[in-house]
Each structure stands twice: as structure tokens, then as C-alpha cells.
Amino acid sequence: MARGDYYEDDGSTEKEMCPRCGDTFLADHDDRQVCGKCGYTEWE
Ligand SMILES: [Zn+2]
């Protein structure tokens, strides 16, 4: 069933990668994206 850890039920698979970690996806917020690993924040 699970095709990958990063596949969401809503079908959104386009996630930004953390430029610092390189292997971590950024978590979506209303006006920014945050890396849960190193705390890198990318404002939109
Ligand atoms: Zn990171």
C-alpha cells in the first residue's frame, strides 16, 4: 500500500528539499517551509 514515506493522502508530492540536510523534506506552513531536522526556514 505505502509507496513512500513522503506521499500524502491528498496526493501532494511536490515538496521542497532542505538545502542544508539535502535528504530532508521541508514541512509546509501557511507562509513558510521548515525543516524538521535542522530548523531551516524558507519564507515564501
Ligand atoms: Zn535541514
mmCIF file of the protein (N, C-alpha, C, O) and its ligand, coordinates in Angstrom:
data_MODEL
# 
_entry.id   MODEL 
# 
loop_
_entity.id 
_entity.type 
_entity.pdbx_number_of_molecules 
1 polymer     1 
2 non-polymer 1 
# 
_entity_poly.entity_id                      1 
_entity_poly.type                           'polypeptide(L)' 
_entity_poly.nstd_linkage                   no 
_entity_poly.nstd_monomer                   no 
_entity_poly.pdbx_seq_one_letter_code       MARGDYYEDDGSTEKEMCPRCGDTFLADHDDRQVCGKCGYTEWE 
_entity_poly.pdbx_seq_one_letter_code_can   MARGDYYEDDGSTEKEMCPRCGDTFLADHDDRQVCGKCGYTEWE 
_entity_poly.pdbx_strand_id                 A 
# 
loop_
_entity_poly_seq.entity_id 
_entity_poly_seq.num 
_entity_poly_seq.mon_id 
_entity_poly_seq.hetero 
1 1  MET n 
1 2  ALA n 
1 3  ARG n 
1 4  GLY n 
1 5  ASP n 
1 6  TYR n 
1 7  TYR n 
1 8  GLU n 
1 9  ASP n 
1 10 ASP n 
1 11 GLY n 
1 12 SER n 
1 13 THR n 
1 14 GLU n 
1 15 LYS n 
1 16 GLU n 
1 17 MET n 
1 18 CYS n 
1 19 PRO n 
1 20 ARG n 
1 21 CYS n 
1 22 GLY n 
1 23 ASP n 
1 24 THR n 
1 25 PHE n 
1 26 LEU n 
1 27 ALA n 
1 28 ASP n 
1 29 HIS n 
1 30 ASP n 
1 31 ASP n 
1 32 ARG n 
1 33 GLN n 
1 34 VAL n 
1 35 CYS n 
1 36 GLY n 
1 37 LYS n 
1 38 CYS n 
1 39 GLY n 
1 40 TYR n 
1 41 THR n 
1 42 GLU n 
1 43 TRP n 
1 44 GLU n 
# 
loop_
_struct_asym.id 
_struct_asym.entity_id 
A 1 
B 2 
# 
loop_
_chem_comp.id 
_chem_comp.type 
_chem_comp.mon_nstd_flag 
ALA 'L-peptide linking' y 
ARG 'L-peptide linking' y 
ASP 'L-peptide linking' y 
CYS 'L-peptide linking' y 
GLN 'L-peptide linking' y 
GLU 'L-peptide linking' y 
GLY 'peptide linking'   y 
HIS 'L-peptide linking' y 
LEU 'L-peptide linking' y 
LYS 'L-peptide linking' y 
MET 'L-peptide linking' y 
PHE 'L-peptide linking' y 
PRO 'L-peptide linking' y 
SER 'L-peptide linking' y 
THR 'L-peptide linking' y 
TRP 'L-peptide linking' y 
TYR 'L-peptide linking' y 
VAL 'L-peptide linking' y 
ZN  non-polymer         . 
# 
_pdbx_entity_nonpoly.entity_id   2 
_pdbx_entity_nonpoly.name        ? 
_pdbx_entity_nonpoly.comp_id     ZN 
# 
_pdbx_nonpoly_scheme.asym_id         B 
_pdbx_nonpoly_scheme.entity_id       2 
_pdbx_nonpoly_scheme.mon_id          ZN 
_pdbx_nonpoly_scheme.ndb_seq_num     1 
_pdbx_nonpoly_scheme.pdb_seq_num     101 
_pdbx_nonpoly_scheme.auth_seq_num    101 
_pdbx_nonpoly_scheme.pdb_mon_id      ZN 
_pdbx_nonpoly_scheme.auth_mon_id     ZN 
_pdbx_nonpoly_scheme.pdb_strand_id   A 
_pdbx_nonpoly_scheme.pdb_ins_code    . 
# 
loop_
_atom_site.group_PDB 
_atom_site.id 
_atom_site.type_symbol 
_atom_site.label_atom_id 
_atom_site.label_alt_id 
_atom_site.label_comp_id 
_atom_site.label_asym_id 
_atom_site.label_entity_id 
_atom_site.label_seq_id 
_atom_site.pdbx_PDB_ins_code 
_atom_site.Cartn_x 
_atom_site.Cartn_y 
_atom_site.Cartn_z 
_atom_site.occupancy 
_atom_site.B_iso_or_equiv 
_atom_site.pdbx_formal_charge 
_atom_site.auth_seq_id 
_atom_site.auth_comp_id 
_atom_site.auth_asym_id 
_atom_site.auth_atom_id 
_atom_site.pdbx_PDB_model_num 
ATOM   1   N  N  . MET A 1 1  ? 0.840  -1.204 0.000  1.00 0.00 ? 1   MET A N  1 
ATOM   2   C  CA . MET A 1 1  ? 0.000  0.000  0.000  1.00 0.00 ? 1   MET A CA 1 
ATOM   3   C  C  . MET A 1 1  ? 0.877  1.258  0.000  1.00 0.00 ? 1   MET A C  1 
ATOM   4   O  O  . MET A 1 1  ? 0.775  2.094  -0.898 1.00 0.00 ? 1   MET A O  1 
ATOM   5   N  N  . ALA A 1 2  ? 1.709  1.379  0.980  1.00 0.00 ? 2   ALA A N  1 
ATOM   6   C  CA . ALA A 1 2  ? 2.537  2.580  1.090  1.00 0.00 ? 2   ALA A CA 1 
ATOM   7   C  C  . ALA A 1 2  ? 3.596  2.610  -0.001 1.00 0.00 ? 2   ALA A C  1 
ATOM   8   O  O  . ALA A 1 2  ? 4.423  1.706  -0.124 1.00 0.00 ? 2   ALA A O  1 
ATOM   9   N  N  . ARG A 1 3  ? 3.546  3.673  -0.785 1.00 0.00 ? 3   ARG A N  1 
ATOM   10  C  CA . ARG A 1 3  ? 4.519  3.807  -1.859 1.00 0.00 ? 3   ARG A CA 1 
ATOM   11  C  C  . ARG A 1 3  ? 5.750  4.565  -1.390 1.00 0.00 ? 3   ARG A C  1 
ATOM   12  O  O  . ARG A 1 3  ? 6.801  4.516  -2.029 1.00 0.00 ? 3   ARG A O  1 
ATOM   13  N  N  . GLY A 1 4  ? 5.613  5.262  -0.276 1.00 0.00 ? 4   GLY A N  1 
ATOM   14  C  CA . GLY A 1 4  ? 6.751  6.025  0.235  1.00 0.00 ? 4   GLY A CA 1 
ATOM   15  C  C  . GLY A 1 4  ? 6.352  6.812  1.457  1.00 0.00 ? 4   GLY A C  1 
ATOM   16  O  O  . GLY A 1 4  ? 5.174  7.106  1.662  1.00 0.00 ? 4   GLY A O  1 
ATOM   17  N  N  . ASP A 1 5  ? 7.314  7.147  2.252  1.00 0.00 ? 5   ASP A N  1 
ATOM   18  C  CA . ASP A 1 5  ? 7.023  7.864  3.480  1.00 0.00 ? 5   ASP A CA 1 
ATOM   19  C  C  . ASP A 1 5  ? 6.537  9.285  3.222  1.00 0.00 ? 5   ASP A C  1 
ATOM   20  O  O  . ASP A 1 5  ? 5.906  9.895  4.086  1.00 0.00 ? 5   ASP A O  1 
ATOM   21  N  N  . TYR A 1 6  ? 6.825  9.807  2.051  1.00 0.00 ? 6   TYR A N  1 
ATOM   22  C  CA . TYR A 1 6  ? 6.532  11.205 1.818  1.00 0.00 ? 6   TYR A CA 1 
ATOM   23  C  C  . TYR A 1 6  ? 5.281  11.419 0.967  1.00 0.00 ? 6   TYR A C  1 
ATOM   24  O  O  . TYR A 1 6  ? 4.960  12.551 0.603  1.00 0.00 ? 6   TYR A O  1 
ATOM   25  N  N  . TYR A 1 7  ? 4.599  10.365 0.662  1.00 0.00 ? 7   TYR A N  1 
ATOM   26  C  CA . TYR A 1 7  ? 3.364  10.504 -0.100 1.00 0.00 ? 7   TYR A CA 1 
ATOM   27  C  C  . TYR A 1 7  ? 2.198  10.820 0.837  1.00 0.00 ? 7   TYR A C  1 
ATOM   28  O  O  . TYR A 1 7  ? 1.919  10.083 1.782  1.00 0.00 ? 7   TYR A O  1 
ATOM   29  N  N  . GLU A 1 8  ? 1.541  11.912 0.554  1.00 0.00 ? 8   GLU A N  1 
ATOM   30  C  CA . GLU A 1 8  ? 0.416  12.301 1.392  1.00 0.00 ? 8   GLU A CA 1 
ATOM   31  C  C  . GLU A 1 8  ? -0.877 11.780 0.790  1.00 0.00 ? 8   GLU A C  1 
ATOM   32  O  O  . GLU A 1 8  ? -0.942 11.461 -0.397 1.00 0.00 ? 8   GLU A O  1 
ATOM   33  N  N  . ASP A 1 9  ? -1.900 11.697 1.622  1.00 0.00 ? 9   ASP A N  1 
ATOM   34  C  CA . ASP A 1 9  ? -3.186 11.200 1.146  1.00 0.00 ? 9   ASP A CA 1 
ATOM   35  C  C  . ASP A 1 9  ? -3.811 12.131 0.112  1.00 0.00 ? 9   ASP A C  1 
ATOM   36  O  O  . ASP A 1 9  ? -4.577 11.700 -0.750 1.00 0.00 ? 9   ASP A O  1 
ATOM   37  N  N  . ASP A 1 10 ? -3.471 13.413 0.213  1.00 0.00 ? 10  ASP A N  1 
ATOM   38  C  CA . ASP A 1 10 ? -4.073 14.368 -0.713 1.00 0.00 ? 10  ASP A CA 1 
ATOM   39  C  C  . ASP A 1 10 ? -3.348 14.390 -2.056 1.00 0.00 ? 10  ASP A C  1 
ATOM   40  O  O  . ASP A 1 10 ? -3.736 15.118 -2.969 1.00 0.00 ? 10  ASP A O  1 
ATOM   41  N  N  . GLY A 1 11 ? -2.317 13.604 -2.163 1.00 0.00 ? 11  GLY A N  1 
ATOM   42  C  CA . GLY A 1 11 ? -1.633 13.491 -3.442 1.00 0.00 ? 11  GLY A CA 1 
ATOM   43  C  C  . GLY A 1 11 ? -0.519 14.495 -3.654 1.00 0.00 ? 11  GLY A C  1 
ATOM   44  O  O  . GLY A 1 11 ? 0.116  14.507 -4.709 1.00 0.00 ? 11  GLY A O  1 
ATOM   45  N  N  . SER A 1 12 ? -0.275 15.335 -2.664 1.00 0.00 ? 12  SER A N  1 
ATOM   46  C  CA . SER A 1 12 ? 0.784  16.320 -2.831 1.00 0.00 ? 12  SER A CA 1 
ATOM   47  C  C  . SER A 1 12 ? 2.140  15.669 -2.618 1.00 0.00 ? 12  SER A C  1 
ATOM   48  O  O  . SER A 1 12 ? 2.470  15.211 -1.524 1.00 0.00 ? 12  SER A O  1 
ATOM   49  N  N  . THR A 1 13 ? 2.898  15.643 -3.671 1.00 0.00 ? 13  THR A N  1 
ATOM   50  C  CA . THR A 1 13 ? 4.221  15.019 -3.572 1.00 0.00 ? 13  THR A CA 1 
ATOM   51  C  C  . THR A 1 13 ? 5.331  16.009 -3.901 1.00 0.00 ? 13  THR A C  1 
ATOM   52  O  O  . THR A 1 13 ? 6.516  15.685 -3.827 1.00 0.00 ? 13  THR A O  1 
ATOM   53  N  N  . GLU A 1 14 ? 4.931  17.207 -4.260 1.00 0.00 ? 14  GLU A N  1 
ATOM   54  C  CA . GLU A 1 14 ? 5.944  18.203 -4.598 1.00 0.00 ? 14  GLU A CA 1 
ATOM   55  C  C  . GLU A 1 14 ? 6.370  18.944 -3.341 1.00 0.00 ? 14  GLU A C  1 
ATOM   56  O  O  . GLU A 1 14 ? 5.739  19.916 -2.924 1.00 0.00 ? 14  GLU A O  1 
ATOM   57  N  N  . LYS A 1 15 ? 7.444  18.465 -2.755 1.00 0.00 ? 15  LYS A N  1 
ATOM   58  C  CA . LYS A 1 15 ? 7.935  19.100 -1.545 1.00 0.00 ? 15  LYS A CA 1 
ATOM   59  C  C  . LYS A 1 15 ? 9.362  19.562 -1.750 1.00 0.00 ? 15  LYS A C  1 
ATOM   60  O  O  . LYS A 1 15 ? 10.158 18.950 -2.462 1.00 0.00 ? 15  LYS A O  1 
ATOM   61  N  N  . GLU A 1 16 ? 9.645  20.676 -1.091 1.00 0.00 ? 16  GLU A N  1 
ATOM   62  C  CA . GLU A 1 16 ? 10.983 21.219 -1.197 1.00 0.00 ? 16  GLU A CA 1 
ATOM   63  C  C  . GLU A 1 16 ? 11.949 20.433 -0.317 1.00 0.00 ? 16  GLU A C  1 
ATOM   64  O  O  . GLU A 1 16 ? 11.607 20.011 0.788  1.00 0.00 ? 16  GLU A O  1 
ATOM   65  N  N  . MET A 1 17 ? 13.145 20.249 -0.825 1.00 0.00 ? 17  MET A N  1 
ATOM   66  C  CA . MET A 1 17 ? 14.165 19.577 -0.038 1.00 0.00 ? 17  MET A CA 1 
ATOM   67  C  C  . MET A 1 17 ? 14.947 20.615 0.758  1.00 0.00 ? 17  MET A C  1 
ATOM   68  O  O  . MET A 1 17 ? 15.120 21.750 0.313  1.00 0.00 ? 17  MET A O  1 
ATOM   69  N  N  . CYS A 1 18 ? 15.409 20.226 1.917  1.00 0.00 ? 18  CYS A N  1 
ATOM   70  C  CA . CYS A 1 18 ? 16.219 21.129 2.733  1.00 0.00 ? 18  CYS A CA 1 
ATOM   71  C  C  . CYS A 1 18 ? 17.601 21.276 2.094  1.00 0.00 ? 18  CYS A C  1 
ATOM   72  O  O  . CYS A 1 18 ? 18.280 20.277 1.857  1.00 0.00 ? 18  CYS A O  1 
ATOM   73  N  N  . PRO A 1 19 ? 18.027 22.524 1.809  1.00 0.00 ? 19  PRO A N  1 
ATOM   74  C  CA . PRO A 1 19 ? 19.336 22.747 1.196  1.00 0.00 ? 19  PRO A CA 1 
ATOM   75  C  C  . PRO A 1 19 ? 20.483 22.417 2.137  1.00 0.00 ? 19  PRO A C  1 
ATOM   76  O  O  . PRO A 1 19 ? 21.606 22.178 1.692  1.00 0.00 ? 19  PRO A O  1 
ATOM   77  N  N  . ARG A 1 20 ? 20.211 22.402 3.414  1.00 0.00 ? 20  ARG A N  1 
ATOM   78  C  CA . ARG A 1 20 ? 21.268 22.078 4.384  1.00 0.00 ? 20  ARG A CA 1 
ATOM   79  C  C  . ARG A 1 20 ? 21.434 20.574 4.522  1.00 0.00 ? 20  ARG A C  1 
ATOM   80  O  O  . ARG A 1 20 ? 22.538 20.042 4.400  1.00 0.00 ? 20  ARG A O  1 
ATOM   81  N  N  . CYS A 1 21 ? 20.312 19.892 4.779  1.00 0.00 ? 21  CYS A N  1 
ATOM   82  C  CA . CYS A 1 21 ? 20.378 18.447 5.009  1.00 0.00 ? 21  CYS A CA 1 
ATOM   83  C  C  . CYS A 1 21 ? 20.488 17.707 3.674  1.00 0.00 ? 21  CYS A C  1 
ATOM   84  O  O  . CYS A 1 21 ? 21.242 16.742 3.550  1.00 0.00 ? 21  CYS A O  1 
ATOM   85  N  N  . GLY A 1 22 ? 19.733 18.169 2.687  1.00 0.00 ? 22  GLY A N  1 
ATOM   86  C  CA . GLY A 1 22 ? 19.782 17.560 1.376  1.00 0.00 ? 22  GLY A CA 1 
ATOM   87  C  C  . GLY A 1 22 ? 18.913 16.319 1.260  1.00 0.00 ? 22  GLY A C  1 
ATOM   88  O  O  . GLY A 1 22 ? 18.543 15.921 0.155  1.00 0.00 ? 22  GLY A O  1 
ATOM   89  N  N  . ASP A 1 23 ? 18.587 15.710 2.382  1.00 0.00 ? 23  ASP A N  1 
ATOM   90  C  CA . ASP A 1 23 ? 17.801 14.478 2.332  1.00 0.00 ? 23  ASP A CA 1 
ATOM   91  C  C  . ASP A 1 23 ? 16.536 14.588 3.161  1.00 0.00 ? 23  ASP A C  1 
ATOM   92  O  O  . ASP A 1 23 ? 15.894 13.585 3.472  1.00 0.00 ? 23  ASP A O  1 
ATOM   93  N  N  . THR A 1 24 ? 16.181 15.827 3.517  1.00 0.00 ? 24  THR A N  1 
ATOM   94  C  CA . THR A 1 24 ? 15.017 16.039 4.368  1.00 0.00 ? 24  THR A CA 1 
ATOM   95  C  C  . THR A 1 24 ? 14.033 16.972 3.683  1.00 0.00 ? 24  THR A C  1 
ATOM   96  O  O  . THR A 1 24 ? 14.423 17.986 3.104  1.00 0.00 ? 24  THR A O  1 
ATOM   97  N  N  . PHE A 1 25 ? 12.761 16.624 3.753  1.00 0.00 ? 25  PHE A N  1 
ATOM   98  C  CA . PHE A 1 25 ? 11.742 17.473 3.157  1.00 0.00 ? 25  PHE A CA 1 
ATOM   99  C  C  . PHE A 1 25 ? 11.344 18.570 4.122  1.00 0.00 ? 25  PHE A C  1 
ATOM   100 O  O  . PHE A 1 25 ? 11.357 18.379 5.338  1.00 0.00 ? 25  PHE A O  1 
ATOM   101 N  N  . LEU A 1 26 ? 10.984 19.735 3.564  1.00 0.00 ? 26  LEU A N  1 
ATOM   102 C  CA . LEU A 1 26 ? 10.533 20.846 4.383  1.00 0.00 ? 26  LEU A CA 1 
ATOM   103 C  C  . LEU A 1 26 ? 9.046  20.696 4.661  1.00 0.00 ? 26  LEU A C  1 
ATOM   104 O  O  . LEU A 1 26 ? 8.268  20.310 3.788  1.00 0.00 ? 26  LEU A O  1 
ATOM   105 N  N  . ALA A 1 27 ? 8.667  21.010 5.891  1.00 0.00 ? 27  ALA A N  1 
ATOM   106 C  CA . ALA A 1 27 ? 7.263  20.922 6.280  1.00 0.00 ? 27  ALA A CA 1 
ATOM   107 C  C  . ALA A 1 27 ? 6.535  22.184 5.853  1.00 0.00 ? 27  ALA A C  1 
ATOM   108 O  O  . ALA A 1 27 ? 7.020  23.294 6.071  1.00 0.00 ? 27  ALA A O  1 
ATOM   109 N  N  . ASP A 1 28 ? 5.368  22.009 5.243  1.00 0.00 ? 28  ASP A N  1 
ATOM   110 C  CA . ASP A 1 28 ? 4.595  23.144 4.754  1.00 0.00 ? 28  ASP A CA 1 
ATOM   111 C  C  . ASP A 1 28 ? 3.866  23.865 5.871  1.00 0.00 ? 28  ASP A C  1 
ATOM   112 O  O  . ASP A 1 28 ? 3.187  23.250 6.693  1.00 0.00 ? 28  ASP A O  1 
ATOM   113 N  N  . HIS A 1 29 ? 4.020  25.184 5.884  1.00 0.00 ? 29  HIS A N  1 
ATOM   114 C  CA . HIS A 1 29 ? 3.229  26.025 6.768  1.00 0.00 ? 29  HIS A CA 1 
ATOM   115 C  C  . HIS A 1 29 ? 2.572  27.091 5.902  1.00 0.00 ? 29  HIS A C  1 
ATOM   116 O  O  . HIS A 1 29 ? 2.794  27.149 4.692  1.00 0.00 ? 29  HIS A O  1 
ATOM   117 N  N  . ASP A 1 30 ? 1.762  27.931 6.533  1.00 0.00 ? 30  ASP A N  1 
ATOM   118 C  CA . ASP A 1 30 ? 0.999  28.909 5.760  1.00 0.00 ? 30  ASP A CA 1 
ATOM   119 C  C  . ASP A 1 30 ? 1.898  29.817 4.938  1.00 0.00 ? 30  ASP A C  1 
ATOM   120 O  O  . ASP A 1 30 ? 1.643  30.029 3.753  1.00 0.00 ? 30  ASP A O  1 
ATOM   121 N  N  . ASP A 1 31 ? 2.944  30.355 5.548  1.00 0.00 ? 31  ASP A N  1 
ATOM   122 C  CA . ASP A 1 31 ? 3.778  31.331 4.843  1.00 0.00 ? 31  ASP A CA 1 
ATOM   123 C  C  . ASP A 1 31 ? 5.250  30.945 4.827  1.00 0.00 ? 31  ASP A C  1 
ATOM   124 O  O  . ASP A 1 31 ? 6.110  31.767 4.506  1.00 0.00 ? 31  ASP A O  1 
ATOM   125 N  N  . ARG A 1 32 ? 5.535  29.709 5.169  1.00 0.00 ? 32  ARG A N  1 
ATOM   126 C  CA . ARG A 1 32 ? 6.937  29.292 5.193  1.00 0.00 ? 32  ARG A CA 1 
ATOM   127 C  C  . ARG A 1 32 ? 7.038  27.788 5.159  1.00 0.00 ? 32  ARG A C  1 
ATOM   128 O  O  . ARG A 1 32 ? 6.052  27.076 5.349  1.00 0.00 ? 32  ARG A O  1 
ATOM   129 N  N  . GLN A 1 33 ? 8.258  27.311 4.912  1.00 0.00 ? 33  GLN A N  1 
ATOM   130 C  CA . GLN A 1 33 ? 8.517  25.881 4.938  1.00 0.00 ? 33  GLN A CA 1 
ATOM   131 C  C  . GLN A 1 33 ? 9.673  25.654 5.897  1.00 0.00 ? 33  GLN A C  1 
ATOM   132 O  O  . GLN A 1 33 ? 10.682 26.356 5.837  1.00 0.00 ? 33  GLN A O  1 
ATOM   133 N  N  . VAL A 1 34 ? 9.530  24.687 6.769  1.00 0.00 ? 34  VAL A N  1 
ATOM   134 C  CA . VAL A 1 34 ? 10.515 24.477 7.819  1.00 0.00 ? 34  VAL A CA 1 
ATOM   135 C  C  . VAL A 1 34 ? 11.054 23.060 7.786  1.00 0.00 ? 34  VAL A C  1 
ATOM   136 O  O  . VAL A 1 34 ? 10.297 22.099 7.642  1.00 0.00 ? 34  VAL A O  1 
ATOM   137 N  N  . CYS A 1 35 ? 12.361 22.937 7.919  1.00 0.00 ? 35  CYS A N  1 
ATOM   138 C  CA . CYS A 1 35 ? 12.982 21.625 8.018  1.00 0.00 ? 35  CYS A CA 1 
ATOM   139 C  C  . CYS A 1 35 ? 12.868 21.145 9.456  1.00 0.00 ? 35  CYS A C  1 
ATOM   140 O  O  . CYS A 1 35 ? 13.303 21.830 10.382 1.00 0.00 ? 35  CYS A O  1 
ATOM   141 N  N  . GLY A 1 36 ? 12.288 19.975 9.641  1.00 0.00 ? 36  GLY A N  1 
ATOM   142 C  CA . GLY A 1 36 ? 12.117 19.445 10.986 1.00 0.00 ? 36  GLY A CA 1 
ATOM   143 C  C  . GLY A 1 36 ? 13.388 18.883 11.563 1.00 0.00 ? 36  GLY A C  1 
ATOM   144 O  O  . GLY A 1 36 ? 13.439 18.522 12.739 1.00 0.00 ? 36  GLY A O  1 
ATOM   145 N  N  . LYS A 1 37 ? 14.421 18.806 10.741 1.00 0.00 ? 37  LYS A N  1 
ATOM   146 C  CA . LYS A 1 37 ? 15.676 18.218 11.193 1.00 0.00 ? 37  LYS A CA 1 
ATOM   147 C  C  . LYS A 1 37 ? 16.630 19.273 11.727 1.00 0.00 ? 37  LYS A C  1 
ATOM   148 O  O  . LYS A 1 37 ? 17.138 19.154 12.841 1.00 0.00 ? 37  LYS A O  1 
ATOM   149 N  N  . CYS A 1 38 ? 16.875 20.327 10.913 1.00 0.00 ? 38  CYS A N  1 
ATOM   150 C  CA . CYS A 1 38 ? 17.847 21.332 11.321 1.00 0.00 ? 38  CYS A CA 1 
ATOM   151 C  C  . CYS A 1 38 ? 17.207 22.676 11.643 1.00 0.00 ? 38  CYS A C  1 
ATOM   152 O  O  . CYS A 1 38 ? 17.862 23.573 12.174 1.00 0.00 ? 38  CYS A O  1 
ATOM   153 N  N  . GLY A 1 39 ? 15.917 22.811 11.318 1.00 0.00 ? 39  GLY A N  1 
ATOM   154 C  CA . GLY A 1 39 ? 15.227 24.044 11.635 1.00 0.00 ? 39  GLY A CA 1 
ATOM   155 C  C  . GLY A 1 39 ? 15.331 25.094 10.558 1.00 0.00 ? 39  GLY A C  1 
ATOM   156 O  O  . GLY A 1 39 ? 14.895 26.228 10.755 1.00 0.00 ? 39  GLY A O  1 
ATOM   157 N  N  . TYR A 1 40 ? 15.900 24.740 9.422  1.00 0.00 ? 40  TYR A N  1 
ATOM   158 C  CA . TYR A 1 40 ? 15.997 25.684 8.308  1.00 0.00 ? 40  TYR A CA 1 
ATOM   159 C  C  . TYR A 1 40 ? 14.612 26.147 7.885  1.00 0.00 ? 40  TYR A C  1 
ATOM   160 O  O  . TYR A 1 40 ? 13.707 25.332 7.706  1.00 0.00 ? 40  TYR A O  1 
ATOM   161 N  N  . THR A 1 41 ? 14.445 27.468 7.725  1.00 0.00 ? 41  THR A N  1 
ATOM   162 C  CA . THR A 1 41 ? 13.149 28.034 7.360  1.00 0.00 ? 41  THR A CA 1 
ATOM   163 C  C  . THR A 1 41 ? 13.249 28.757 6.034  1.00 0.00 ? 41  THR A C  1 
ATOM   164 O  O  . THR A 1 41 ? 14.156 29.559 5.814  1.00 0.00 ? 41  THR A O  1 
ATOM   165 N  N  . GLU A 1 42 ? 12.312 28.465 5.159  1.00 0.00 ? 42  GLU A N  1 
ATOM   166 C  CA . GLU A 1 42 ? 12.270 29.120 3.852  1.00 0.00 ? 42  GLU A CA 1 
ATOM   167 C  C  . GLU A 1 42 ? 10.964 29.879 3.738  1.00 0.00 ? 42  GLU A C  1 
ATOM   168 O  O  . GLU A 1 42 ? 9.892  29.283 3.637  1.00 0.00 ? 42  GLU A O  1 
ATOM   169 N  N  . TRP A 1 43 ? 11.065 31.214 3.756  1.00 0.00 ? 43  TRP A N  1 
ATOM   170 C  CA . TRP A 1 43 ? 9.861  32.049 3.665  1.00 0.00 ? 43  TRP A CA 1 
ATOM   171 C  C  . TRP A 1 43 ? 9.407  32.150 2.230  1.00 0.00 ? 43  TRP A C  1 
ATOM   172 O  O  . TRP A 1 43 ? 10.216 32.203 1.303  1.00 0.00 ? 43  TRP A O  1 
ATOM   173 N  N  . GLU A 1 44 ? 8.080  32.175 2.058  1.00 0.00 ? 44  GLU A N  1 
ATOM   174 C  CA . GLU A 1 44 ? 7.549  32.242 0.707  1.00 0.00 ? 44  GLU A CA 1 
ATOM   175 C  C  . GLU A 1 44 ? 7.126  33.659 0.349  1.00 0.00 ? 44  GLU A C  1 
ATOM   176 O  O  . GLU A 1 44 ? 6.653  33.899 -0.762 1.00 0.00 ? 44  GLU A O  1 
HETATM 177 ZN ZN . ZN  B 2 .  ? 17.508 20.615 7.261  1.00 0.00 2 101 ZN  A ZN 1 
# 
